[in-house]
Amino acid sequence: MDRDLVERARSGDQAAFTDLVHQVSDTLFGIARRILRDPGLAEDVLQDALVTIWRKLPHLREPDRFEAWAYRILVNACYAVAPRNRVWASTVRILPTDRASGTDDFQSISDRDELERAFRRLPLDQRAVFVLHHHAGLPLVAVAETLGIPQGTARSRLHYATRALRAVFEASRARDNLREGRLA
């Protein structure tokens, strides 16, 4: 992130803030979408977070940490909206059927649906750590700083999230093996 751009935005330069938003908005949207599992809700949270970022930007003490600071505001906005939206929306995608593929598309879709269901069962705090670490690529130390939690807590949340997701896939594989055994 360009420190000069952040400094100009801090001093009220709307064009500089617009440039900052263009640089980070896709990543912020991806994080919100993966935490909340609802693209429409993620768009709303992103808008709220960007307004908060604009309002609080003059108070940012370390311009070099703008991205981590923005992630924290976004994750807090996700935390704030999630309890009010307990009913999760399904995301339906239209898949092209006219392409030839050597892979088992049905299994791929089934795996993705299984992962989606498992991910929705994770507590929001575990999802946030998992997404920041695996999607945003932040090391656990940075995840902990971003969320304002101890490093051990971040490590623990990542461990439990990974373990829960792995358990879902292992159970799915066991079911598949059992079905294949019965059919053979």
Buried (B, 14 or more C-beta within 10 A) or exposed (E): BBEEBBBBBBEEBEEBBEBBBEBBBEBBBBBBBBBBBBEEBBBBBBEBBBEBBBEEBEEBEEBEBBBBBBBBBBBBBBBEBBEEBEEBEEEEEEEEEEEEEEEEEEEEEEEEEBBEEBBEEBEBBBBBBBBBBEBBEBEBEBBBBBBEBEBEBBBBBBEBBBEBBEEBEEEBEEEEEEEEEEEE
